[in-house]
Each structure stands twice: as C-alpha cells, then as structure tokens.
Amino acid sequence: MTAIVWIRRSLREYDNTALVEASKEHEEVIPFYVVDEEYFSEASLGYPRVKFWRESLIELKESLQDSGQDLVVRKGKTIKQLRKIIGETGAEELYFNRDYSSYARQRDEEAMELDVDVKTFKDIVMFEKEEILTNSGTPYKVYTYYSKKWFKKEKGRPQKVEDYEVPEIESNNIPDLKQLGFERPNDFEWNWSPGRKGGLERLEAFKDKIMDYDEDRDYAWKDATSRLSPHLKFGTVSIREVFWEAERIKARNPNEDTSGVKTWQEELAWRDFYFQMLYNFPESREEALQEQFRSIDWRQKSEARDLWEAWINGRTGFPFVDAGMRQLKKTGWMHNRLRMVVTSFACKDLWLDWHDVHDYFNENFVDAEIASMIGGIQWAYSIGTDAQPYFRVFNPWTQGEKYDPDGEYIRKWVPELEDVQDEYIHRPHKMNQIAQRESDCIIGEDYPRPVVDHDERREEAVKRFEEARED
C-alpha cells in the first residue's frame, strides 16, 4: 500500500511528523511537493523569503536523492496535482502536517475531500489550536498565563523516519526565481544559509550564545540572537529539535545560571501563542483584536506618501529607526528590538495603517510568519492581544541610546552618520554647522531632519486612542 506525504513547509526528512508516521505504516512512501505558480503570482511575497524557500526545497530534494529516495515535485494548482498523483499511483492514504492560517485551512479542507484516506499531524508548533486553554475552557489572550502552562505541559521529542522506498515517478524541475517572477533587489546582501544544513549550523553557532541571551538579546549591535526564525518558518529544523537542544544545555550546566536558555525558550512559547491566536481568532488577520480600536482611522500609505517613503527607506531623521529599516531592506531581516521600535514608530509617530505595515513586512522579511507578524504588529500598535498599552510609547531617541549606546549599529546601517561624534549619533539634527562639516554630514542634505516632532505625535496618538475608547 502506497502513501503520499504532502510536504508543505516542513522542508526536512528528520522529525517531519507526517513523514515519520507514514514510514511507520508503509514501505512505499512518496514525498510530494506542489509548486503552485498561481499562488506565487497572487500572494504578497518577496525575494528574500522565496529565495530561502527555493534553496531549502532544492536541498531537501538533493538530500533525499543522496539517500536513495526522492522528492516528487509537480507544478500547477495544488488540489488538482494532488488528485492527479493519487490517480497515477493508486495511493490509498495522504499524510500532511497541519497549518493554521485562513488560506492554509481552506486549502487543507479541500484536501480532506480527496478520494483517499487523509491523516493530518501537528508538526510546526509544540502545542496547537486548543491544546492550552484557560481554566474556563477558552483560548488564552494573555501570554503570561499561557506560557506557564506551555512550560509545564509534556512536550514531544524529535523522531527519526523509518526506512521506506520511493517509486519512480515523473517529477518537474523546481522553477528558478525569475520564472516565479522574482528579481534580486538592488544592493541586496544575501547572508543566509538556507536548508537543513544551514539550520543546524545556525543552531550550533547559537549554542555558544544562548546562556547570555537574556542579557544580550536587546542590544542591536550584538550578534546575540539565534536567527533561526526562517529555519523554523520553513521547517528546515523542527521546534522539538531546538527546544530539546536548549534543554540539554541546561542539563549540562547544572550549577550555572541558565536563565538565558529559558528566556530563549520563551520565544518558542510566544510563537505557539501567536499561532493559537491566529487559529482561534482568525478575524485578527483583518481587524484589530481589541474591538474598541477597530474604528481608528489610520493613514493609508497613499494618503501619507512622503512619510511612508521616509519610513520604508530609512530616511525619517531618527537614526535608530532608520538603521532598522535599512537593515531590513538590505538583508531581509531586522533585529527583534528594532522590529518593536520601527513598528511603534509607524504607529504612534506616523499613524500609518497597520495593514500596510504588515504587507510591507510580509514582502521583505525572510522569516515572514503571518501569525507572529500579526501578533507583533498589533502588540506594537496597542490593538492586539496582551498589547503594549496605548499610552506607553517607545521613544526612538532613548531606545537607540539604551540599546545602541555607542551608535555601532546605527553607523553600520546608516553610513552617512559614520563620522558623527558620539554625543550626536542619536540626535544628529542637534549638531551645529561646525560639527556637521567635521562629520561630513550636512543635516537636510546628507541626512534628513526628523520628519515629525516625536513629543507632539506622542500626545496626539494617545489622544486618538482615548477618543476611540470613548466612542
């Protein structure tokens, strides 16, 4: 009896739950991937994410071939291609790992109607859907209480795939980026190693830093974060692998402070939390989770074109914000502290529509994950679950002074400020003419003046939120 394992975003063989379970029950298993070119033409995608996905997919196919197996790739509409290969092979069972966005759920419901026994599995998260509920049986909206149960709950461990054979079946070539409609952006720096090999290398490198994660993670100039997010996004490593590797580090250091390890594991809990939020409250994809703020009239990017362009191009005159936005545009990634700062700035200082911010991030982040992005954006916008209170506004000046005190991060990503004296690096508009000439940075020419008055915008933002609450 033949089984098809529909591979989607778990681009690995080891600890791929659907593949593991299929290999237990079947000697003949067909790992199957559909490149839905219609999806690539219609979805809001960007070069960094598509390149990471494609290289990871190629590596998976090559690694399977090296072990005497294969990944069967077809191009076309997903359900049509699934129906076709089921007919070609006479497969009696279809296995796949569950996903939780509205798009994925609708697609998977269609797959459940295929003329074959369908078996689905939890894989991309540790806990899903309604596995962790309040004592009254409702989904959590507050992370703190959710995380307590998350850490106490027994967790699955990584599993090896058993031996299986893949029959010889026609397979299409994986399209190149140009065929999919994606060109490398000008001045883009590709610094990623996709695929399972890259994910394991990244995990190994992070093990040397994880003990200090709680102390170092917020400092933008330090390379102190794991950068595993795109690997978890595309499943080149599993959440179970990275969690239990962190546990082993704690076990090997019984007499040391391992709070850094726990703090990093909290990031995995946050990821699960946002996935269950998206599943249980799918309306948050389009609307503010907090109903009291759904009436807020945000500025569309078309209505605030100058401010929008200044923000996405890192030309706001706020160096810490600009450094983050330029890092994103140039590398497809941004330090997590900056993600909070630039998103808060887009909200409280520029009053930009959060939907536009989401779409921009979705196109530019290599690790764009809809659940985490919606959760994070709505948190910074004070309209989501467990959100930053609307009256607590990030100050872009002091955030830079605290988390990039010597301006090392700013100078790296905003090179026109490279020679600015330390006392002015966070507020270059305060330089007098002599200091501007000495630093070879004329404000208003080489680097812009602040596009808004932060103190005024802060007061205005708080007032607008209060008015929305009263309506």
C-alpha positions as CSV (number, residue, x, y, z in Angstrom):
1,M,0.0,0.0,0.0
2,T,1.4,3.4,-1.0
3,A,1.1,6.6,0.9
4,I,1.7,10.2,-0.3
5,V,3.3,12.6,2.2
6,W,2.3,16.1,1.0
7,I,5.3,18.3,2.0
8,R,4.4,22.0,2.6
9,R,6.6,23.9,5.0
10,S,8.4,21.2,6.9
11,L,11.3,21.1,4.5
12,R,13.3,18.3,6.1
13,E,13.1,14.5,6.5
14,Y,14.2,14.1,10.1
15,D,11.4,14.7,12.6
16,N,8.9,15.6,9.9
17,T,5.9,14.2,11.7
18,A,3.8,13.3,8.6
19,L,6.8,11.5,7.0
20,V,7.7,9.8,10.3
21,E,4.1,8.4,10.7
22,A,3.8,7.4,7.1
23,S,7.1,5.5,7.2
24,K,5.8,3.5,10.2
25,E,2.8,2.2,8.3
26,H,4.1,2.0,4.7
27,E,7.1,0.5,2.9
28,E,6.3,2.7,-0.1
29,V,6.1,6.4,0.6
30,I,6.1,9.3,-1.9
31,P,7.3,12.7,-0.5
32,F,5.4,15.1,-2.7
33,Y,5.6,18.9,-3.2
34,V,3.5,21.1,-5.4
35,V,4.9,24.4,-6.7
36,D,1.6,26.4,-7.1
37,E,2.8,29.1,-9.5
38,E,-0.6,30.8,-9.2
39,Y,0.0,31.3,-5.5
40,F,3.4,32.8,-6.2
41,S,1.8,35.3,-8.6
42,E,-1.1,36.3,-6.3
43,A,0.4,36.1,-2.8
44,S,2.2,39.0,-1.2
45,L,5.7,37.6,-1.3
46,G,9.2,39.0,-1.6
47,Y,12.6,37.9,-2.9
48,P,14.3,37.1,0.4
49,R,11.6,34.6,1.5
50,V,11.1,33.0,-1.9
51,K,14.9,32.5,-2.3
52,F,15.2,31.0,1.2
53,W,12.3,28.6,0.4
54,R,13.6,27.6,-3.0
55,E,17.1,26.8,-1.8
56,S,15.7,24.9,1.1
57,L,13.5,22.9,-1.2
58,I,16.4,22.1,-3.5
59,E,18.5,20.9,-0.6
60,L,15.7,18.6,0.6
61,K,15.3,17.0,-2.8
62,E,19.1,16.5,-3.2
63,S,19.5,15.1,0.3
64,L,16.7,12.6,-0.3
65,Q,18.3,11.6,-3.6
66,D,21.6,11.1,-1.9
67,S,20.0,8.5,0.4
68,G,18.4,6.7,-2.5
69,Q,15.0,8.3,-2.2
70,D,13.5,11.4,-3.9
71,L,11.1,14.3,-3.6
72,V,8.5,14.3,-6.3
73,V,7.8,17.9,-7.5
74,R,4.9,19.0,-9.6
75,K,3.9,22.4,-10.8
76,G,0.3,23.5,-11.0
77,K,-2.8,24.0,-8.8
78,T,-2.3,22.2,-5.6
79,I,-5.5,20.2,-5.2
80,K,-5.5,19.3,-8.9
81,Q,-1.9,18.0,-8.7
82,L,-2.8,16.0,-5.5
83,R,-5.7,14.4,-7.2
84,K,-3.6,13.6,-10.3
85,I,-0.8,11.8,-8.3
86,I,-3.3,9.9,-6.3
87,G,-4.8,8.6,-9.5
88,E,-1.4,7.8,-11.0
89,T,-0.1,5.9,-8.1
90,G,-3.2,4.3,-6.6
91,A,-2.1,5.7,-3.2
92,E,-4.7,4.9,-0.5
93,E,-3.5,7.4,2.1
94,L,-2.5,11.1,2.2
95,Y,-0.4,12.4,5.1
96,F,0.4,16.0,5.8
97,N,1.2,18.4,8.7
98,R,-1.4,20.9,9.7
99,D,-1.1,24.7,9.2
100,Y,-3.2,27.4,10.7
101,S,-3.7,30.5,8.6
102,S,-7.0,31.1,6.9
103,Y,-5.5,30.3,3.5
104,A,-3.9,27.0,4.7
105,R,-7.1,25.9,6.5
106,Q,-9.2,26.5,3.4
107,R,-6.7,24.6,1.2
108,D,-6.5,21.7,3.7
109,E,-10.2,21.4,3.9
110,E,-10.3,20.9,0.2
111,A,-7.6,18.2,0.5
112,M,-9.8,16.4,3.1
113,E,-12.4,15.9,0.3
114,L,-10.0,13.9,-1.9
115,D,-10.8,10.3,-2.7
116,V,-8.3,8.9,-0.3
117,D,-7.8,8.4,3.5
118,V,-6.3,11.6,4.9
119,K,-4.2,11.8,8.0
120,T,-3.0,15.1,9.4
121,F,-0.5,15.9,12.1
122,K,0.8,18.6,14.4
123,D,4.3,19.5,13.5
124,I,5.2,23.2,13.1
125,V,4.3,24.0,16.7
126,M,4.8,22.4,20.0
127,F,1.1,23.0,21.0
128,E,-1.7,23.9,18.7
129,K,-5.3,25.1,18.4
130,E,-7.0,24.5,21.8
131,E,-4.4,22.3,23.5
132,I,-3.7,25.0,26.1
133,L,-6.9,26.7,27.4
134,T,-7.9,28.8,30.4
135,N,-9.4,27.0,33.4
136,S,-12.8,28.0,32.0
137,G,-12.0,26.3,28.7
138,T,-11.4,29.3,26.4
139,P,-8.3,30.2,24.4
140,Y,-5.8,32.4,26.2
141,K,-5.4,36.0,25.2
142,V,-2.7,36.8,27.7
143,Y,0.7,35.3,27.1
144,T,1.9,35.2,30.7
145,Y,-0.7,32.7,31.8
146,Y,-0.5,30.7,28.5
147,S,3.3,30.4,28.9
148,K,3.0,28.9,32.4
149,K,1.0,26.0,31.1
150,W,3.2,25.8,28.0
151,F,6.3,25.2,30.1
152,K,4.6,22.7,32.4
153,K,3.0,20.6,29.6
154,E,4.8,17.5,28.4
155,K,6.5,18.0,25.1
156,G,7.1,15.7,22.2
157,R,10.6,14.7,21.2
158,P,12.2,14.5,17.8
159,Q,11.6,11.3,15.9
160,K,13.6,9.5,13.2
161,V,12.0,8.4,9.9
162,E,11.9,4.7,9.3
163,D,13.1,3.1,6.1
164,Y,10.9,3.5,3.1
165,E,11.1,3.3,-0.7
166,V,10.0,5.9,-3.2
167,P,8.7,4.6,-6.6
168,E,10.0,6.1,-9.8
169,I,7.5,8.9,-10.7
170,E,7.8,11.8,-13.1
171,S,9.0,14.9,-11.3
172,N,9.2,18.5,-12.6
173,N,12.1,20.8,-12.2
174,I,11.9,23.4,-9.4
175,P,11.4,26.8,-11.1
176,D,14.1,29.4,-10.8
177,L,13.3,32.8,-9.2
178,K,12.9,34.6,-12.5
179,Q,10.4,32.0,-13.6
180,L,8.5,32.7,-10.5
181,G,8.6,36.5,-11.1
182,F,11.3,37.5,-8.5
183,E,14.4,39.6,-9.2
184,R,17.2,40.3,-6.7
185,P,16.7,43.8,-5.4
186,N,19.5,46.3,-6.0
187,D,22.2,46.4,-3.3
188,F,20.7,43.4,-1.5
189,E,23.0,41.4,0.7
190,W,22.3,37.6,0.9
191,N,23.8,36.4,4.1
192,W,21.6,33.3,4.7
193,S,22.4,29.6,4.5
194,P,19.0,28.0,3.8
195,G,18.2,24.3,4.1
196,R,18.7,21.8,6.9
197,K,22.5,22.1,6.8
198,G,22.2,25.9,7.3
199,G,19.7,25.5,10.1
200,L,21.8,23.0,12.0
201,E,24.9,25.3,11.6
202,R,22.9,28.2,12.9
203,L,21.7,26.2,15.9
204,E,25.2,25.1,16.6
205,A,26.5,28.6,16.5
206,F,23.8,29.9,18.8
207,K,24.6,27.3,21.5
208,D,27.7,29.4,22.3
209,K,25.5,32.5,22.9
210,I,22.3,31.1,24.5
211,M,23.5,31.3,28.1
212,D,23.7,35.1,27.8
213,Y,20.6,35.5,25.7
214,D,18.5,37.2,28.4
215,E,21.2,39.9,28.9
216,D,22.3,40.4,25.3
217,R,19.3,39.9,23.1
218,D,18.1,43.5,23.1
219,Y,21.4,45.1,22.1
220,A,21.2,45.8,18.4
221,W,24.9,46.0,17.8
222,K,25.5,42.5,19.3
223,D,25.1,39.3,17.3
224,A,23.3,37.7,20.2
225,T,20.1,36.3,18.7
226,S,19.6,32.8,17.1
227,R,18.4,33.9,13.6
228,L,16.7,30.6,13.5
229,S,13.3,32.1,12.6
230,P,13.4,31.5,8.8
231,H,14.5,27.9,9.5
232,L,11.5,27.4,11.8
233,K,9.3,29.2,9.3
234,F,10.3,26.7,6.5
235,G,10.9,23.8,8.8
236,T,14.5,23.0,8.0
237,V,14.8,22.3,11.7
238,S,11.9,21.4,14.0
239,I,10.6,23.2,17.1
240,R,11.2,20.0,19.0
241,E,14.8,19.8,17.9
242,V,15.7,23.3,19.1
243,F,13.7,23.1,22.3
244,W,15.3,19.9,23.5
245,E,18.8,21.1,22.4
246,A,18.2,24.0,24.7
247,E,17.2,21.6,27.5
248,R,20.4,19.7,27.0
249,I,22.4,22.9,27.5
250,K,20.6,23.4,30.8
251,A,21.3,19.8,31.9
252,R,25.0,20.2,31.1
253,N,25.3,23.3,33.2
254,P,23.5,22.4,36.5
255,N,25.5,24.8,38.6
256,E,25.2,27.9,36.3
257,D,22.6,30.5,35.7
258,T,20.6,29.2,32.7
259,S,18.0,32.0,32.7
260,G,19.3,32.9,29.2
261,V,18.2,29.5,27.9
262,K,14.7,29.8,29.5
263,T,14.4,33.3,28.0
264,W,15.1,31.9,24.5
265,Q,12.6,29.1,25.0
266,E,10.1,31.8,25.8
267,E,10.4,32.9,22.2
268,L,9.2,29.4,21.1
269,A,6.3,29.7,23.5
270,W,5.4,33.2,22.1
271,R,5.5,31.6,18.6
272,D,3.0,28.9,19.7
273,F,0.9,31.6,21.4
274,Y,0.6,33.6,18.3
275,F,-0.3,30.5,16.2
276,Q,-3.1,29.6,18.6
277,M,-4.3,33.2,18.5
278,L,-4.5,33.2,14.7
279,Y,-6.3,29.9,14.7
280,N,-8.8,30.8,17.4
281,F,-9.3,34.4,16.3
282,P,-8.8,34.4,12.5
283,E,-10.5,37.8,12.3
284,S,-7.3,39.4,13.6
285,R,-5.8,39.0,10.1
286,E,-8.1,41.9,9.0
287,E,-9.3,43.6,12.2
288,A,-7.8,44.8,15.4
289,L,-8.3,42.1,18.1
290,Q,-9.4,44.8,20.5
291,E,-12.8,45.8,19.2
292,Q,-12.6,49.2,20.9
293,F,-9.9,50.2,18.5
294,R,-11.4,48.9,15.2
295,S,-12.9,52.3,14.5
296,I,-9.5,54.1,14.4
297,D,-8.9,55.9,11.1
298,W,-5.3,55.1,10.2
299,R,-3.4,56.9,7.5
300,Q,-3.2,54.8,4.3
301,K,0.2,54.9,2.7
302,S,-1.3,56.5,-0.4
303,E,-2.5,59.4,1.9
304,A,0.8,59.8,3.6
305,R,3.2,59.0,0.7
306,D,6.1,61.2,2.0
307,L,6.0,59.7,5.5
308,W,5.6,56.2,4.1
309,E,8.6,56.6,1.7
310,A,10.7,58.1,4.5
311,W,9.9,55.1,6.8
312,I,10.5,52.2,4.3
313,N,13.7,53.8,3.0
314,G,15.2,54.7,6.4
315,R,15.1,58.4,5.9
316,T,13.0,59.6,8.9
317,G,15.8,61.5,10.6
318,F,15.5,59.1,13.6
319,P,18.8,57.1,13.3
320,F,17.8,54.0,15.3
321,V,14.6,53.7,13.3
322,D,16.4,54.3,10.0
323,A,19.1,51.8,10.8
324,G,16.4,49.1,11.4
325,M,14.5,49.8,8.2
326,R,17.7,49.8,6.1
327,Q,18.9,46.5,7.6
328,L,15.5,45.0,6.6
329,K,15.7,46.4,3.1
330,K,19.3,45.2,2.6
331,T,19.2,41.8,4.2
332,G,15.6,40.7,4.6
333,W,15.9,40.6,8.4
334,M,15.9,43.0,11.3
335,H,16.9,42.7,14.9
336,N,13.9,42.0,17.2
337,R,14.4,45.1,19.3
338,L,14.2,47.2,16.1
339,R,11.1,45.3,15.0
340,M,9.3,46.7,18.0
341,V,10.8,50.2,17.7
342,V,10.1,50.7,14.0
343,T,6.6,49.3,14.3
344,S,5.8,51.5,17.2
345,F,7.2,54.5,15.3
346,A,5.0,53.6,12.3
347,C,2.0,53.7,14.7
348,K,2.5,56.3,17.3
349,D,4.6,58.8,15.3
350,L,3.4,58.3,11.7
351,W,-0.1,56.9,12.3
352,L,0.4,54.5,9.3
353,D,-2.2,51.9,8.7
354,W,-1.1,48.6,10.3
355,H,-2.3,46.6,7.3
356,D,0.1,48.5,5.0
357,V,2.9,47.8,7.6
358,H,2.0,44.1,7.6
359,D,2.1,43.9,3.8
360,Y,5.4,45.6,3.6
361,F,6.9,43.3,6.3
362,N,5.4,40.3,4.5
363,E,7.2,41.2,1.3
364,N,10.5,42.0,2.9
365,F,11.2,39.7,5.8
366,V,12.9,36.4,5.0
367,D,11.2,34.9,8.1
368,A,7.7,36.5,7.5
369,E,5.3,34.3,9.6
370,I,1.8,35.6,9.4
371,A,0.9,34.5,13.0
372,S,3.9,36.2,14.6
373,M,3.7,39.2,12.4
374,I,0.1,40.0,13.1
375,G,0.7,39.4,16.8
376,G,3.8,41.5,16.9
377,I,2.4,44.4,14.8
378,Q,-0.9,44.5,16.8
379,W,1.2,44.4,20.0
380,A,3.2,47.4,19.0
381,Y,0.1,49.2,17.7
382,S,-1.7,48.6,21.1
383,I,-4.6,46.9,19.4
384,G,-3.9,43.2,19.8
385,T,-3.6,40.5,22.4
386,D,-1.6,41.3,25.5
387,A,-0.6,44.5,23.8
388,Q,1.7,47.4,24.7
389,P,-0.6,49.9,26.4
390,Y,-1.5,52.8,24.0
391,F,-0.2,55.4,26.4
392,R,3.2,53.7,26.6
393,V,5.0,55.0,23.5
394,F,8.5,54.0,22.5
395,N,10.8,57.0,22.3
396,P,13.0,56.4,19.2
397,W,15.8,58.6,20.7
398,T,16.1,56.8,24.1
399,Q,15.6,53.4,22.6
400,G,18.7,54.0,20.5
401,E,20.7,55.4,23.4
402,K,19.8,52.4,25.6
403,Y,20.2,49.5,23.1
404,D,22.9,51.0,20.8
405,P,24.7,53.3,23.2
406,D,27.8,53.9,21.1
407,G,26.0,54.0,17.8
408,E,27.7,50.9,16.4
409,Y,24.5,49.5,14.9
410,I,23.5,52.9,13.5
411,R,26.9,53.6,11.9
412,K,26.8,50.2,10.2
413,W,23.4,50.7,8.5
414,V,23.3,54.5,8.1
415,P,26.8,55.1,6.7
416,E,26.3,58.8,6.2
417,L,26.4,59.1,10.1
418,E,29.6,57.1,10.3
419,D,31.8,60.0,11.4
420,V,29.3,61.8,13.5
421,Q,30.5,62.4,17.1
422,D,29.2,60.0,19.8
423,E,27.3,62.9,21.5
424,Y,25.2,63.5,18.4
425,I,24.9,60.0,16.9
426,H,21.4,59.5,18.2
427,R,20.3,63.1,17.5
428,P,22.3,64.3,14.6
429,H,19.9,67.2,13.9
430,K,21.3,68.7,17.1
431,M,24.7,69.2,15.5
432,N,25.8,72.8,14.9
433,Q,27.3,73.7,11.5
434,I,30.9,73.1,12.6
435,A,30.1,69.6,13.9
436,Q,28.2,68.9,10.6
437,R,31.2,69.9,8.5
438,E,33.6,67.9,10.7
439,S,31.5,64.8,10.4
440,D,30.9,65.3,6.7
441,C,27.2,65.1,7.3
442,I,25.0,68.1,6.4
443,I,21.6,67.8,8.0
444,G,18.9,68.3,5.4
445,E,21.3,67.2,2.6
446,D,23.3,64.1,3.6
447,Y,20.8,63.0,6.3
448,P,17.3,64.3,6.8
449,R,15.9,66.3,9.7
450,P,13.3,64.4,11.8
451,V,10.1,64.1,9.7
452,V,7.9,64.6,12.8
453,D,8.1,66.1,16.2
454,H,8.1,63.0,18.4
455,D,6.7,64.7,21.5
456,E,3.8,66.2,19.6
457,R,3.0,63.0,17.8
458,R,3.1,61.1,21.1
459,E,0.5,63.3,22.6
460,E,-1.6,63.2,19.5
461,A,-1.5,59.4,19.4
462,V,-2.5,59.0,23.0
463,K,-5.4,61.4,22.4
464,R,-6.6,59.5,19.4
465,F,-6.6,56.2,21.3
466,E,-8.5,57.7,24.2
467,E,-11.1,59.1,21.7
468,A,-11.5,55.7,20.2
469,R,-12.1,54.1,23.6
470,E,-14.8,56.7,24.3
471,D,-16.7,56.1,21.0
